[in-house]
Amino acid sequence: MGGLSEAPRVSLVSIAPASVRLLEQRFRVTLRIQNPNNRDITIRGLDYEIVVNEKVFARGVSGKPVSVSAWSENTAEVEVVTSLDRVIDQLRGLGTRTNPDIDYVISGHVSVDGIPFPVPFEYQDSLALPGFKKPERNEDGEQLPQPKAIAI
């Protein structure tokens, strides 16, 4: 891989609305880029996609160079674009999910100086929604009945 022993690692740090229009929404995304190699790298470009609860939520590209020292990390501010139908689809899906967590994957490619081909990356995680409790299950995986509230 052009002198790299391992591909750069890219993970999601934060996401915030940048501009909201009726048919298109833009979000400012902060990515953490880790360099597990013994040489400095410069990332010349990124293309990426965010999948939320197994559905594509947003996509983006960035041509802003990011330098990452050997055995170090840096952050990159980028944007993603989504559409009204994808946002509505996500909101509709939240109401029907039995799992209260939001599962997400960010994947794509980084273009690194000195490497003639894009290097793929993928990062996945889960975000627990506050105020939601996962249903308790027995040893067989069956959901236990929830206690009913009794007014006295």
Secondary structure as GFF3:
##gff-version 3
##sequence-region A 1 152
A	DSSP	beta_strand	9	20	.	.	.	ID=ss1
A	DSSP	beta_strand	24	35	.	.	.	ID=ss2
A	DSSP	beta_strand	41	52	.	.	.	ID=ss3
A	DSSP	beta_strand	55	62	.	.	.	ID=ss4
A	DSSP	beta_strand	66	68	.	.	.	ID=ss5
A	DSSP	beta_strand	72	83	.	.	.	ID=ss6
A	DSSP	alpha_helix	84	96	.	.	.	ID=ss7
A	DSSP	beta_strand	101	112	.	.	.	ID=ss8
A	DSSP	beta_strand	119	128	.	.	.	ID=ss9
###
